[in-house]
Amino acid sequence: MSPTPARITAVDTHDIRFPTSRELDGSDAMNPDPDYSAAYVVLRTDAADGHEGHGFAFTIGRGNEVQVAAIEALSGHLIGRDLEELCADPSTLNRDLIGDSQLRWLGPEKGVMHMAIGAVVNAVWDLGAKRAGLPLWRLLAEAEPEWIVRQVDFRYLTDALTPEEALTLLRRGRPGAEERTARLVESGYPAYTTSPGWLGYDDEKLTRLAAEAVADGFRQIKLKVGADLDDDVRRGRGARSGRGPAGRLAGAAPPRGARDEPHPGHHARPPSDPYWIEEPTSPDDILGHAAIRRAVAPVKVATGEHVQNRIVFKQLLQAGALDVVQIDAARVGGVPENLAILLLAAKFGVPVCPHAGGVGLCELVQHLSMFDYVALSGTTEDRVIEYVDHLHDHFLDPVVIREGRYTAPTAPGFSAAMRPGSLARYTYPGGAFWAADLRKEQAE
């Protein structure tokens, strides 16, 4: 009699919110008061090894309950799944979720439902990496190219990237992979920091934090701009004063106006002479990005934090609309879609510098960049991962930065698991922190 296969038995969700707005951490021109939040999911199993899958979608506070509800709506596709089959071929889950004829109407492949798919898909990859006993970056880097290609959805991509081209890129990336793995383990992956540059910070704090970042080994700092031109000029000078002659200054100018209005990105260029400007118009405005890129050259255009799927990334690359691809581990439909975007970037020869300004995003996206370095692009030239210095202590396997570089994770999984105490304390609205906060508000 064959043993009963291990299966997913439950899908637990949590509305987790951190009060980052109180210190203006994460503040920029579009998001002046963010409470960094996670619509968090745990896949429970009856496997003898006791492993669980953890994932989340990142939001900034209000509406996180909507994102949680979207994740809960997917539970029927997960409960009862055979773990061996699921971990051997995670792409089957992607096809089922994205192809659900009724849920698809809520996208397709965009918005809250697509981010929910990303959360549960990432949780499955976390589970698969734990069962394999490997950190996710290593699981991907050591996988056969043919298997990686099977995980990618090539619908709507083949005018820019075919499965055969993707396989060629991955095979080309294999020579030297062992040496690059050793180098990564020894030296880590280069990072840049946004921690000094939040829009709500006063000038003294900005200058002080910029100086501290340089002392800590960072060679690129990102400054949030776009609210007021005079403020941008003054803050740019302060950042350069604190930064000194070392490294680069990038400007993040969130999209505020229509294409026929002055773009915040134009503000960023003359006063602060940035290495790049970031998402200077709507993330869906492909031709707008292309026009701005031509206008601000040689300053580079970076975008991707809010790009909703691989198809938009494909068109941005086809249109010559960006110089830097900014993948986000929790915006699109999980690991497989980010693999597609990494392959597209490799095909077009555009560097990938991930967005990671949010709770848990640093923990996740480091794995994707490290896979790209070891097994695809083979380089870290002009490539950096964003780093923000808050909320890492809530994770069981937090990022470790040494001398301005991400240390390669060694623990099995996707580094997504949060500490049980943090889940209990910051669950909204009944967790210990928020319940006490409500009592204090009522008393006042």
DRENZADREN-395497 format. One record per residue (C-alpha): x, y, z; residue number from 1. Coordinates in steps of 0.25 Angstrom, whole numbers, plus 5000, padded with zeros to 4 digits. Example, Ala and Ser with C-alpha at 12.3 -4.5 7.8 and 13.67 -1.06 7.14 Angstrom:
     c1     c2     c3   sero
   5049   4982   5031      1
   5055   4996   5029      2
! end
This chain:
     c1     c2     c3   sero
   5000   5000   5000      1
   5006   5013   4996      2
   5007   5025   5006      3
   4997   5036   5005      4
   5003   5048   4998      5
   5005   5060   5006      6
   4996   5072   5003      7
   4992   5086   5005      8
   4982   5086   5017      9
   4979   5100   5020     10
   4982   5115   5015     11
   4983   5124   5026     12
   4983   5139   5023     13
   4987   5151   5032     14
   4985   5166   5031     15
   4999   5172   5036     16
   5001   5187   5037     17
   5013   5194   5042     18
   5011   5209   5047     19
   5023   5214   5038     20
   5015   5227   5035     21
   5018   5232   5049     22
   5032   5234   5046     23
   5030   5237   5031     24
   5038   5225   5027     25
   5034   5222   5013     26
   5028   5235   5010     27
   5029   5241   4996     28
   5021   5251   4987     29
   5010   5241   4984     30
   5010   5234   4997     31
   5012   5244   5008     32
   5007   5235   5020     33
   5010   5220   5017     34
   5007   5209   5027     35
   5016   5198   5021     36
   5007   5186   5021     37
   5006   5171   5017     38
   4994   5163   5012     39
   5001   5151   5017     40
   4998   5136   5014     41
   5003   5123   5020     42
   5001   5110   5013     43
   4999   5099   5024     44
   5002   5084   5020     45
   5001   5070   5026     46
   5015   5067   5021     47
   5024   5060   5031     48
   5035   5070   5029     49
   5026   5081   5035     50
   5029   5091   5025     51
   5020   5102   5021     52
   5019   5112   5010     53
   5020   5127   5013     54
   5017   5139   5004     55
   5010   5153   5004     56
   5006   5164   4995     57
   5011   5178   4999     58
   5002   5190   5002     59
   5003   5203   5009     60
   4991   5202   5019     61
   4977   5205   5016     62
   4972   5194   5006     63
   4981   5183   5012     64
   4968   5176   5016     65
   4964   5176   5001     66
   4977   5169   4997     67
   4975   5159   5008     68
   4961   5156   5003     69
   4967   5154   4989     70
   4977   5144   4994     71
   4966   5136   5002     72
   4958   5135   4989     73
   4969   5127   4983     74
   4969   5116   4995     75
   4960   5107   4987     76
   4971   5105   4976     77
   4981   5101   4987     78
   4975   5093   4998     79
   4977   5078   4995     80
   4988   5080   4985     81
   4999   5069   4984     82
   5012   5075   4989     83
   5021   5066   4981     84
   5014   5070   4968     85
   5012   5084   4972     86
   5027   5086   4976     87
   5032   5078   4964     88
   5024   5087   4954     89
   5019   5100   4961     90
   5015   5106   4947     91
   5002   5097   4948     92
   4997   5106   4959     93
   5000   5119   4951     94
   4992   5113   4939     95
   4981   5110   4948     96
   4980   5123   4956     97
   4982   5132   4944     98
   4973   5124   4935     99
   4961   5123   4945    100
   4950   5128   4936    101
   4943   5136   4947    102
   4954   5142   4955    103
   4961   5146   4942    104
   4950   5156   4939    105
   4956   5164   4951    106
   4969   5166   4944    107
   4973   5160   4935    108
   4987   5159   4940    109
   4987   5172   4947    110
   4983   5179   4960    111
   4978   5173   4974    112
   4975   5159   4968    113
   4988   5158   4961    114
   4996   5162   4973    115
   4988   5152   4981    116
   4993   5141   4971    117
   5007   5146   4973    118
   5006   5144   4988    119
   5001   5130   4988    120
   5010   5126   4976    121
   5022   5132   4984    122
   5018   5124   4996    123
   5018   5111   4987    124
   5032   5114   4983    125
   5036   5117   4997    126
   5030   5103   5001    127
   5037   5096   4989    128
   5051   5103   4993    129
   5049   5098   5007    130
   5046   5084   5003    131
   5058   5084   4994    132
   5067   5089   5006    133
   5072   5101   4997    134
   5070   5116   4998    135
   5062   5120   4986    136
   5073   5127   4978    137
   5081   5114   4978    138
   5069   5106   4975    139
   5067   5114   4962    140
   5082   5116   4959    141
   5084   5101   4960    142
   5071   5097   4952    143
   5072   5091   4938    144
   5070   5102   4928    145
   5059   5094   4921    146
   5051   5093   4935    147
   5053   5108   4937    148
   5047   5111   4923    149
   5035   5102   4926    150
   5032   5111   4938    151
   5030   5123   4929    152
   5017   5127   4922    153
   5021   5132   4908    154
   5007   5136   4904    155
   5008   5150   4898    156
   5023   5150   4899    157
   5027   5142   4887    158
   5028   5155   4878    159
   5040   5159   4887    160
   5044   5146   4894    161
   5042   5131   4889    162
   5044   5119   4898    163
   5055   5115   4889    164
   5062   5129   4891    165
   5060   5128   4906    166
   5066   5114   4906    167
   5078   5119   4899    168
   5080   5131   4909    169
   5080   5121   4921    170
   5089   5111   4914    171
   5099   5123   4911    172
   5098   5127   4926    173
   5103   5113   4931    174
   5118   5114   4928    175
   5125   5120   4940    176
   5112   5119   4949    177
   5120   5111   4960    178
   5130   5122   4961    179
   5120   5133   4962    180
   5113   5125   4973    181
   5126   5125   4981    182
   5128   5140   4978    183
   5114   5143   4982    184
   5115   5135   4995    185
   5128   5142   4998    186
   5125   5156   4994    187
   5110   5158   4993    188
   5102   5166   4983    189
   5103   5181   4982    190
   5092   5190   4988    191
   5087   5204   4988    192
   5079   5211   4999    193
   5067   5219   5000    194
   5067   5220   5015    195
   5073   5234   5015    196
   5064   5240   5004    197
   5049   5239   5009    198
   5041   5252   5005    199
   5036   5254   5019    200
   5050   5255   5026    201
   5056   5269   5029    202
   5069   5274   5023    203
   5077   5271   5035    204
   5073   5256   5036    205
   5074   5254   5021    206
   5089   5260   5021    207
   5092   5252   5033    208
   5087   5239   5028    209
   5093   5241   5014    210
   5107   5242   5021    211
   5104   5230   5029    212
   5100   5222   5017    213
   5113   5225   5010    214
   5121   5221   5023    215
   5113   5208   5023    216
   5118   5205   5009    217
   5107   5209   5000    218
   5111   5215   4986    219
   5097   5219   4982    220
   5086   5227   4989    221
   5072   5229   4984    222
   5065   5243   4987    223
   5050   5244   4987    224
   5046   5256   4979    225
   5035   5262   4971    226
   5026   5270   4981    227
   5033   5283   4980    228
   5044   5288   4971    229
   5050   5297   4981    230
   5050   5286   4991    231
   5056   5276   4981    232
   5068   5286   4978    233
   5071   5288   4993    234
   5069   5274   4997    235
   5078   5269   4985    236
   5089   5278   4991    237
   5087   5273   5004    238
   5088   5259   5000    239
   5101   5262   4992    240
   5107   5269   5003    241
   5105   5257   5012    242
   5109   5247   5001    243
   5121   5254   4998    244
   5128   5251   4984    245
   5126   5236   4986    246
   5116   5228   4977    247
   5103   5232   4970    248
   5090   5239   4974    249
   5077   5234   4968    250
   5064   5242   4967    251
   5050   5235   4970    252
   5040   5245   4964    253
   5026   5238   4965    254
   5016   5241   4954    255
   5007   5252   4957    256
   5003   5259   4944    257
   4998   5255   4930    258
   5008   5254   4918    259
   5005   5268   4913    260
   5009   5274   4927    261
   5023   5276   4932    262
   5028   5263   4938    263
   5034   5262   4952    264
   5046   5255   4945    265
   5049   5268   4938    266
   5050   5274   4951    267
   5060   5264   4956    268
   5071   5265   4945    269
   5077   5279   4946    270
   5077   5282   4961    271
   5082   5268   4966    272
   5088   5262   4953    273
   5083   5248   4956    274
   5089   5235   4951    275
   5074   5231   4948    276
   5060   5237   4949    277
   5050   5227   4954    278
   5036   5225   4948    279
   5034   5239   4943    280
   5020   5237   4938    281
   5009   5226   4939    282
   5015   5212   4939    283
   5005   5209   4928    284
   5010   5220   4919    285
   5020   5213   4910    286
   5021   5224   4900    287
   5022   5235   4911    288
   5034   5227   4917    289
   5040   5227   4903    290
   5038   5242   4901    291
   5044   5245   4915    292
   5056   5236   4912    293
   5059   5243   4900    294
   5057   5257   4907    295
   5066   5254   4919    296
   5078   5246   4913    297
   5088   5244   4917    298
   5081   5243   4930    299
   5075   5229   4931    300
   5060   5225   4932    301
   5057   5214   4942    302
   5043   5208   4944    303
   5036   5195   4948    304
   5031   5197   4963    305
   5017   5198   4959    306
   5017   5191   4945    307
   5006   5181   4946    308
   5011   5169   4937    309
   5021   5164   4928    310
   5014   5169   4915    311
   5016   5184   4919    312
   5030   5181   4922    313
   5032   5175   4909    314
   5026   5187   4902    315
   5034   5197   4910    316
   5047   5189   4905    317
   5042   5188   4891    318
   5039   5203   4891    319
   5053   5207   4896    320
   5046   5213   4908    321
   5055   5210   4920    322
   5069   5208   4923    323
   5067   5201   4936    324
   5057   5190   4939    325
   5052   5190   4953    326
   5045   5177   4956    327
   5037   5176   4969    328
   5036   5162   4976    329
   5021   5164   4980    330
   5015   5173   4969    331
   5014   5163   4958    332
   5009   5149   4958    333
   5020   5143   4966    334
   5034   5136   4963    335
   5030   5131   4949    336
   5026   5144   4944    337
   5038   5151   4949    338
   5046   5140   4942    339
   5040   5144   4929    340
   5043   5159   4932    341
   5058   5155   4935    342
   5059   5147   4922    343
   5053   5159   4915    344
   5063   5169   4921    345
   5074   5159   4917    346
   5069   5158   4903    347
   5069   5173   4901    348
   5082   5175   4909    349
   5076   5184   4920    350
   5081   5184   4934    351
   5071   5180   4945    352
   5072   5188   4958    353
   5060   5183   4967    354
   5050   5191   4975    355
   5051   5187   4990    356
   5045   5199   4997    357
   5035   5192   5006    358
   5033   5182   5017    359
   5039   5168   5013    360
   5042   5173   4998    361
   5057   5173   5001    362
   5056   5159   5007    363
   5049   5154   4994    364
   5056   5161   4982    365
   5070   5158   4986    366
   5068   5143   4982    367
   5063   5148   4968    368
   5075   5157   4966    369
   5085   5146   4971    370
   5079   5136   4961    371
   5080   5146   4950    372
   5095   5148   4953    373
   5099   5133   4955    374
   5091   5127   4944    375
   5086   5137   4934    376
   5093   5151   4932    377
   5106   5147   4939    378
   5109   5161   4943    379
   5106   5171   4954    380
   5111   5183   4946    381
   5102   5195   4947    382
   5093   5186   4955    383
   5088   5189   4970    384
   5077   5184   4979    385
   5070   5195   4986    386
   5071   5194   5002    387
   5063   5201   5012    388
   5067   5199   5027    389
   5054   5196   5034    390
   5045   5185   5038    391
   5055   5174   5035    392
   5055   5169   5050    393
   5041   5164   5047    394
   5046   5153   5038    395
   5052   5139   5042    396
   5062   5140   5031    397
   5065   5155   5030    398
   5074   5162   5020    399
   5088   5164   5024    400
   5096   5176   5018    401
   5111   5176   5019    402
   5119   5188   5013    403
   5107   5192   5005    404
   5105   5178   4999    405
   5094   5168   5001    406
   5099   5155   5007    407
   5095   5143   5000    408
   5084   5136   5008    409
   5087   5121   5013    410
   5074   5117   5019    411
   5065   5109   5011    412
   5053   5116   5005    413
   5049   5130   5000    414
   5052   5138   5013    415
   5038   5141   5014    416
   5034   5136   5027    417
   5030   5146   5038    418
   5032   5144   5053    419
   5020   5138   5060    420
   5021   5150   5070    421
   5021   5160   5059    422
   5008   5154   5053    423
   5001   5154   5066    424
   5006   5168   5070    425
   5003   5175   5057    426
   4991   5168   5051    427
   4980   5179   5048    428
   4972   5183   5056    429
   4972   5173   5067    430
   4987   5170   5069    431
   4993   5175   5082    432
   4999   5188   5076    433
   4987   5193   5069    434
   4977   5189   5080    435
   4986   5197   5090    436
   4986   5208   5080    437
   4971   5208   5079    438
   4969   5208   5094    439
   4979   5220   5095    440
   4971   5228   5084    441
   4958   5225   5091    442
   4964   5230   5104    443
   4968   5243   5098    444
! end
